Structure formats: structure tokens, C-alpha cells
Amino acid sequence: MKNKLEAEEVVKLKLLVDQDKELADGKKEQFLYGLAGGMCFDFSKHLENLFLVGTEEGYIHLCSTAYSGQYLETYKDHYLSVYSVKWNNFHPKTFLSCSADWTIKMWLMDMKRPILSYDLGNPIGDISWAPYSSTVFAAVTADGKLYVYDLD
């Protein structure tokens, strides 16, 4: 709206918990336990309507503004809060995540497991891709250190 700021609900983050019981097709059963706590998000600059959401539970959800009732994918490799998720500016299906579990993980959108993982020995508060390169990113940790990586 032109004269006022209005909120629009895009997605409700459902808190899903895997149960130990496996179904006949080998998948674990999930139960809805309420709403999850969102910690961060990033909209894709290349893939229309897609965005990532990091949660307190350590999950990263791939969501779409076109499908507000479900996640397109859930990435489950962090085990503590995800503090930041960032899409790569040059590779539309690549993104980074960082967490209180001391790790940075690099993901491809079509894979459920990370392709790279770095343990920095402290909770990682934020990450960012360099605006000039597809291979350079930086991270800051809770002990006040800045790490810069060049994958090339």
C-alpha cells in the first residue's frame, strides 16, 4: 500500500519432529508440534518466489511464495540454531548457512546434505558472499574473529 505498511503472511513455520518409527516406504514419520522459531531468511535473486528460512531447531526450509502451506525442501544437517542463510550471487542453486553449532555449510539446492562444511570452534553469527566473486565468502564468530574464505 502506498500510505501504510501492511504485513502479509507468507508461510507459517511448522515445527516437525521426526519419530523413530519408520513407515513401510522407509521414511520416518513426522508430527506437527506447533510453530517453529524462525531465525533468518534470504530471498533468491535468480529463482523467482524462492526463499530460505533458518530455524531455532537447526533446520533450513526452502519455501516459495506460491506455495504457502508447505516446504519445498528441508535441510537438516545443523543441530543448533541457524543464524544466517545466504544465496550465492552468481550460482542460483548454491547457498551458505551458519549456526550456533560452530559450523558453516555450503549447500546445493537439489541435495539434502551439504557439499562442504567448516567447523570454526565457536558459534558463527553471520556469513556473507562477496559481491564480486562466486567463490569468496566471510563469516564472523562469537569470539570476535572474521574469517574470509576463497574456494578458488
C-alpha positions as CSV (number, residue, x, y, z in Angstrom):
1,M,0.0,0.0,0.0
2,K,1.1,3.5,-0.7
3,N,0.4,5.2,2.6
4,K,0.9,2.5,5.2
5,L,3.0,-0.6,5.8
6,E,0.9,-3.8,5.9
7,A,2.1,-7.3,6.9
8,E,1.4,-10.2,4.7
9,E,1.7,-13.8,5.9
10,V,3.9,-15.8,3.5
11,V,4.4,-19.0,5.4
12,K,3.9,-20.4,8.9
13,L,6.9,-22.4,10.1
14,K,5.6,-25.7,11.3
15,L,7.7,-27.5,14.0
16,L,8.1,-31.0,12.7
17,V,9.8,-33.7,14.8
18,D,11.0,-37.0,13.3
19,Q,9.9,-40.0,15.2
20,D,11.9,-43.2,15.5
21,K,9.1,-45.2,13.9
22,E,9.7,-45.8,10.2
23,L,6.9,-46.2,7.7
24,A,6.6,-49.0,5.1
25,D,8.4,-47.0,2.5
26,G,11.4,-46.4,4.7
27,K,10.7,-42.8,5.6
28,K,10.4,-41.6,9.1
29,E,7.1,-40.3,10.4
30,Q,6.8,-36.6,11.3
31,F,4.4,-35.0,13.7
32,L,3.4,-31.4,13.9
33,Y,4.1,-29.9,17.3
34,G,3.2,-26.2,16.8
35,L,5.2,-23.4,15.2
36,A,9.0,-23.3,14.8
37,G,11.1,-20.2,15.6
38,G,12.4,-18.5,12.5
39,M,15.9,-17.0,12.9
40,C,16.9,-15.8,9.4
41,F,15.8,-15.8,5.8
42,D,17.1,-14.9,2.3
43,F,15.2,-14.4,-1.0
44,S,16.7,-15.8,-4.1
45,K,17.8,-13.1,-6.6
46,H,17.7,-15.6,-9.5
47,L,14.8,-18.1,-8.8
48,E,11.5,-16.2,-8.6
49,N,9.4,-16.8,-5.5
50,L,12.0,-18.9,-3.7
51,F,13.4,-18.1,-0.2
52,L,15.3,-19.9,2.5
53,V,14.4,-19.8,6.2
54,G,16.7,-20.9,9.1
55,T,15.1,-22.0,12.3
56,E,16.0,-22.3,16.0
57,E,15.8,-26.1,15.7
58,G,18.6,-26.2,13.2
59,Y,16.5,-26.8,10.1
60,I,16.7,-24.8,6.8
61,H,13.5,-24.7,4.8
62,L,13.3,-24.0,1.1
63,C,10.0,-22.1,0.6
64,S,8.0,-20.5,-2.2
65,T,5.7,-17.5,-2.0
66,A,3.5,-19.5,-4.4
67,Y,3.0,-22.5,-2.0
68,S,2.5,-21.0,1.5
69,G,1.2,-24.3,3.0
70,Q,4.3,-26.5,2.6
71,Y,8.1,-26.5,2.3
72,L,9.7,-27.4,-1.0
73,E,12.6,-29.0,0.8
74,T,14.0,-29.2,4.4
75,Y,17.8,-29.4,5.0
76,K,18.6,-31.0,8.4
77,D,22.4,-31.0,8.9
78,H,22.7,-28.4,11.7
79,Y,21.8,-29.4,15.2
80,L,21.6,-25.9,16.8
81,S,20.0,-22.6,15.7
82,V,20.7,-21.4,12.2
83,Y,21.8,-17.8,12.4
84,S,22.2,-16.9,8.7
85,V,21.4,-18.3,5.3
86,K,22.7,-16.7,2.1
87,W,22.2,-17.5,-1.6
88,N,25.2,-17.2,-3.9
89,N,25.0,-14.1,-6.1
90,F,26.4,-16.0,-9.1
91,H,25.2,-19.6,-8.8
92,P,21.4,-19.7,-8.4
93,K,21.2,-23.1,-6.7
94,T,24.1,-22.6,-4.2
95,F,23.7,-21.2,-0.6
96,L,25.6,-21.0,2.7
97,S,24.3,-21.5,6.2
98,C,25.9,-20.8,9.6
99,S,24.9,-21.9,13.0
100,A,25.4,-21.9,16.8
101,D,26.8,-25.5,16.3
102,W,30.1,-23.8,15.2
103,T,29.7,-24.8,11.5
104,I,29.4,-23.2,8.1
105,K,27.8,-25.4,5.5
106,M,27.6,-25.0,1.7
107,W,24.6,-26.5,0.0
108,L,23.3,-27.2,-3.5
109,M,19.5,-26.6,-3.6
110,D,18.9,-30.1,-5.1
111,M,20.9,-32.0,-2.5
112,K,19.8,-32.8,1.1
113,R,23.3,-33.0,2.5
114,P,25.9,-30.1,2.4
115,I,28.7,-30.3,-0.1
116,L,31.2,-28.5,2.2
117,S,31.4,-28.0,6.0
118,Y,33.7,-25.9,8.1
119,D,34.0,-26.1,11.9
120,L,35.2,-22.8,13.3
121,G,35.3,-23.7,17.0
122,N,32.8,-21.0,18.1
123,P,29.2,-20.1,17.2
124,I,29.0,-18.3,13.9
125,G,26.8,-15.2,14.0
126,D,26.7,-14.3,10.3
127,I,28.0,-15.1,6.8
128,S,28.1,-13.3,3.5
129,W,29.2,-13.9,-0.1
130,A,31.5,-11.4,-1.6
131,P,29.6,-9.2,-4.1
132,Y,32.4,-9.5,-6.7
133,S,33.1,-13.3,-6.6
134,S,31.3,-16.6,-6.7
135,T,33.9,-18.3,-4.5
136,V,34.7,-15.8,-1.7
137,F,32.7,-15.6,1.5
138,A,33.2,-14.3,5.0
139,A,32.0,-15.3,8.5
140,V,32.1,-13.8,11.9
141,T,32.2,-15.8,15.2
142,A,31.1,-15.2,18.7
143,D,34.7,-14.7,19.9
144,G,35.0,-11.6,17.5
145,K,37.0,-13.2,14.7
146,L,36.4,-12.6,11.0
147,Y,37.2,-15.5,8.6
148,V,37.4,-15.0,4.8
149,Y,37.5,-18.0,2.5
150,D,38.2,-18.2,-1.2
151,L,37.2,-21.6,-2.6
152,D,39.2,-21.0,-5.7
